[in-house]
Amino acid sequence: MIPVLTGIAIAAFIFAALLWSLYRAVTGFGNARLAHGAVVVLVITIMAALATGWPVALRVLGAALVLCGIGAAASDKGWSRLLPLFAAAFGLAVLRGLPFGAG
């Protein structure tokens, strides 16, 4: 039961990070808009790659999400930096193949 609840909590944080980045991509400007837009596209693309089982693409997309998540976090101020860092942590997990069994 605990692993299921942990998975739900992780998914909630990733979804919150996705929604925050979508908001910042729409309302932001400059590099912040680009970084958050890239985070949104990469998270959705990673979800599609997970569903279809593309292990090589997952590694590349995970690395890109780590970089874009850190860039998006650098463009935010205050507590909102945590949300893009959750996306970057998700990218790192995908890059490492955890816990999805990719590659």
C-alpha positions as CSV (number, residue, x, y, z in Angstrom):
1,M,0.0,0.0,0.0
2,I,2.8,2.4,0.8
3,P,4.5,2.1,-2.6
4,V,1.2,2.9,-4.3
5,L,0.7,6.0,-2.1
6,T,4.3,7.1,-2.8
7,G,3.7,6.7,-6.5
8,I,0.6,8.8,-6.3
9,A,2.4,11.5,-4.3
10,I,5.3,11.6,-6.9
11,A,2.8,11.8,-9.8
12,A,1.0,14.7,-8.0
13,F,4.3,16.6,-7.7
14,I,5.1,16.0,-11.4
15,F,1.6,17.1,-12.4
16,A,1.9,20.3,-10.2
17,A,5.3,21.0,-11.8
18,L,3.7,20.5,-15.3
19,L,0.8,22.9,-14.5
20,W,3.2,25.5,-13.0
21,S,5.4,25.4,-16.1
22,L,2.4,25.7,-18.4
23,Y,1.3,28.7,-16.5
24,R,4.8,30.3,-16.6
25,A,5.1,29.4,-20.4
26,V,1.8,31.3,-21.1
27,T,2.3,34.3,-18.8
28,G,6.1,34.6,-18.8
29,F,8.5,36.2,-21.2
30,G,12.0,35.8,-22.6
31,N,14.2,32.9,-21.4
32,A,11.7,31.9,-18.6
33,R,9.0,31.4,-21.2
34,L,11.2,29.2,-23.3
35,A,12.5,27.1,-20.4
36,H,9.1,26.5,-19.0
37,G,7.7,25.7,-22.4
38,A,10.4,23.2,-23.0
39,V,9.6,21.6,-19.6
40,V,6.0,21.2,-20.6
41,V,6.8,19.7,-24.0
42,L,9.4,17.4,-22.5
43,V,7.2,16.1,-19.7
44,I,4.4,15.3,-22.1
45,T,6.8,13.7,-24.6
46,I,8.4,11.6,-21.8
47,M,4.9,10.4,-20.8
48,A,4.2,9.3,-24.4
49,A,7.6,7.6,-24.6
50,L,7.0,5.8,-21.4
51,A,3.6,4.6,-22.7
52,T,5.2,3.3,-26.0
53,G,8.4,2.0,-24.5
54,W,11.2,3.9,-26.3
55,P,14.2,3.4,-23.9
56,V,16.7,5.3,-26.0
57,A,14.4,8.2,-26.5
58,L,13.7,8.2,-22.8
59,R,17.4,8.7,-22.0
60,V,17.7,11.7,-24.3
61,L,14.5,13.2,-23.2
62,G,15.4,12.7,-19.5
63,A,18.7,14.5,-20.0
64,A,17.0,17.4,-21.8
65,L,14.4,17.6,-19.0
66,V,17.1,17.8,-16.4
67,L,18.7,20.8,-18.2
68,C,15.5,22.6,-18.9
69,G,14.1,22.0,-15.4
70,I,17.2,23.5,-13.9
71,G,17.0,26.4,-16.4
72,A,13.3,27.0,-15.5
73,A,14.1,26.9,-11.8
74,A,16.8,29.5,-12.3
75,S,14.3,31.8,-13.9
76,D,11.8,31.6,-10.9
77,K,12.1,33.2,-7.6
78,G,11.1,32.0,-4.1
79,W,9.3,28.8,-3.4
80,S,8.2,28.3,-7.0
81,R,11.7,27.2,-7.8
82,L,10.8,23.8,-6.3
83,L,8.3,22.9,-8.9
84,P,10.7,23.0,-11.9
85,L,13.2,21.1,-9.7
86,F,10.6,18.3,-9.3
87,A,10.4,18.2,-13.1
88,A,14.3,18.0,-13.3
89,A,14.2,15.2,-10.7
90,F,11.7,13.4,-12.8
91,G,14.1,13.8,-15.8
92,L,16.9,12.4,-13.7
93,A,14.8,9.4,-12.7
94,V,14.0,8.8,-16.3
95,L,17.6,9.2,-17.4
96,R,18.7,6.6,-14.8
97,G,15.9,4.3,-15.8
98,L,14.1,4.4,-12.4
99,P,11.5,3.3,-11.5
100,F,10.1,2.7,-14.9
101,G,12.5,-0.1,-16.0
102,A,13.5,1.7,-19.2
103,G,16.6,0.5,-20.9
